[in-house]
């Protein structure tokens, strides 16, 4: 699993370069998220455009990544594919996370 971080307008955009966040990748995902968000900006956006599948372990890893952020940081999600979006809606995690249609427009992310 590869995570890539870029910064734009004070927002860290972390792109998941993998098709799955599942039990096999969950621990690596959490560890990499911790490294990328430590001492980072207050607003972090997880770009899931390439992710086609998230299982319960993957969902738990994303929630854990949110919980390990500093007290002033927040984690939003962006670019969920329909299959991944369905998982977030069925588990009502869409009420926990702010979900953006795209990570390509940081200006709109700042307003969200």
Residue pairs with C-beta under 8 A, 6 or more apart in sequence:
1 16
1 17
1 18
1 21
1 25
1 28
1 29
1 32
2 16
2 17
2 18
3 14
3 15
3 16
3 17
3 29
3 32
3 33
3 36
4 14
4 15
4 17
5 12
5 13
5 14
5 15
5 36
5 40
6 12
6 13
6 15
7 13
7 41
8 106
9 106
9 107
9 110
10 41
10 42
10 43
10 110
11 41
11 43
11 44
11 45
11 106
11 109
11 110
12 36
12 37
12 40
12 41
12 43
12 44
12 45
13 45
13 47
13 78
13 103
13 106
14 33
14 36
14 37
14 44
14 45
14 46
14 47
15 47
15 49
15 50
15 103
16 29
16 46
16 47
16 48
16 50
16 51
17 50
18 25
18 50
18 51
19 50
19 51
19 52
19 53
20 51
20 52
20 53
20 54
20 55
20 58
21 29
21 51
21 53
21 54
21 55
21 58
21 59
21 61
21 62
22 53
22 54
22 55
22 57
22 58
23 55
23 57
23 58
25 58
25 61
26 57
26 58
26 60
26 61
27 61
29 58
29 61
29 62
29 65
30 61
30 64
30 65
30 68
33 46
33 61
33 65
33 68
34 65
34 68
37 44
37 65
37 68
37 69
37 70
37 73
37 75
40 73
41 73
42 72
42 73
42 74
43 73
43 74
43 76
43 109
43 110
44 69
44 73
44 74
44 75
44 76
45 75
45 76
45 77
45 78
45 100
45 103
45 109
46 62
46 65
46 75
46 76
46 77
46 78
47 78
47 79
47 103
48 54
48 77
48 78
48 79
48 80
48 81
48 84
49 78
49 79
49 81
49 103
51 80
51 81
51 84
52 81
52 83
52 84
53 83
53 84
54 62
54 84
54 87
59 87
59 88
59 91
59 93
62 77
62 93
63 93
63 96
65 75
66 75
66 96
66 97
69 75
74 98
75 97
76 97
76 98
76 99
76 100
76 109
76 112
77 88
77 97
77 98
77 99
77 100
78 99
78 100
78 101
78 102
78 103
78 109
79 100
79 101
79 102
79 103
80 88
80 99
85 94
85 99
87 93
88 94
88 97
88 99
98 112
100 108
100 109
100 112
102 108
103 109
